[in-house]
Amino acid sequence: MIHKLLNETFDLILMKMDQKLHISQKSSHRDLVTNVDQEIEAFLSRRIKEMYPECQILGEETDKDIDLNDKQVWIIDPIDGTSNFVAKGQEFGILLTHYQYGKAVEAYFCDVIKRDIYHCIRHQGVTKNHAPFTRDYDLSLKTSLISMSACFLQRHVKHKDQLIKDSLGIRYAGSCAIDGIGVLEGWLGAYGIRIASPWDIAPHLLFAKELGLVCLNLDGSEREIHQDTPFIFGQKEIVETLLEYC
């Protein structure tokens, strides 16, 4: 049912992209929200509530205090990568995570333009567009592209010049969904995330467990959903090597 809903949502977003956007700022000129973010979150919230009447909704645009230990909670990022959505109409996605009694039970990474849906179920693995999804992750730092924003590189990487020399290169899409998918697919070895709210990172935590990836804080500890600290998501060997540069 969620796959069908997501495909309907893709259609709705693409239709709205042909209409005039109403854009406003949240915390800064780079922290944008559009009428489409708000409308898509309302659409997803309404439809999910129809499927799960007892659930709570934690969404980026209607952020409110929700206890993830409740019976059922859905965490929604309706347009992840709003600046990309506004500026170029691509490299943005949807992130969904379903919590039950404090544990993530399923999660979704979606590339809206490519219409790719990555679905993870706790202890049951991952699918891509309904087909089983696995990858052999065997990159090293020198053969790996790394995703980090300029802010992450500047503020959290002490040996940034050496990292640039030692890695295959630094790339950054600017969307937790799209950069996250890059790690899932294996063309990114790791992704550094500086500012992350629950709707941004909840899927990463579950996908990491199912695919043998890691989400580590810069002190090497495992990332938890309520923490407000930078962390790195990716292949274990590469993430642990990256921490030596931080």
C-alpha positions, 0 to 999 in steps of 0.5 A: 500500500505504501508503494502505491501511495508513494507512486501517487505522490511522485505523480502529484509532485511532478504535476505541481512542479509545472505550477508556480511555487510559493517559497519562503525561508525557515531558519536561513536563506538556504533553509527553504520551504515551499507550498509543495513541501506542505501540501505533500506532507499533508497528503502523505499524512492524511493517507497514512492515517487512513491506513494506520488510524492509531498512528502519530505523524512526525513531519518536517513541516508540521514538526511537533513533539511526538514520542517515538515510543508510542504504538505507531509513529510515521516520520515523514520528510515530504521533499528532502532537498528542497533547495534542489527542488526549487533550483533545478527540479531534480536530486530531491527525494522522499524519506519515510520511516515507520516506528513501533514502540520505539523501534524502526520497523520499516523505512523508505528512500525515494528518488522522485525523478527516477521513481526509485523506491528503496524499502527496508524492513527490519530483519527482512532486508531491502528491496528496490522497486519490489526486487531484492536489493543487495550490494557487495561493499568493498571500496577503500577510501582511495577508490571511494567518492565521499559525500560531504557539504562544504560546511561539514568539510570545513567544520568537522574535518581537521585534515581536510586537505589530506582527505581530498588527496587520499579519497577518489573525490568529494561530491555532495548532492545536498539531499539526505535521500539522494546522498543516502541512495548513493551509499546504498548503491555503492557509488558513494563510500560514505556520506557525512551528515552535519545537521540532521533531524529525525525525519532526515536520518531515521531511514539511514539507521535502519538501512545501515543495519539491514545492509551491513553499513554503519552510522557513526558519530565523530567520536566513533559511537553509534548514532541514535535518532535523538542525537543532534550531532554530525555523523557519517553513514557508509561502509564500515571500513571507510567510515572508520578511516574517515573518522581519523581525519576528523 
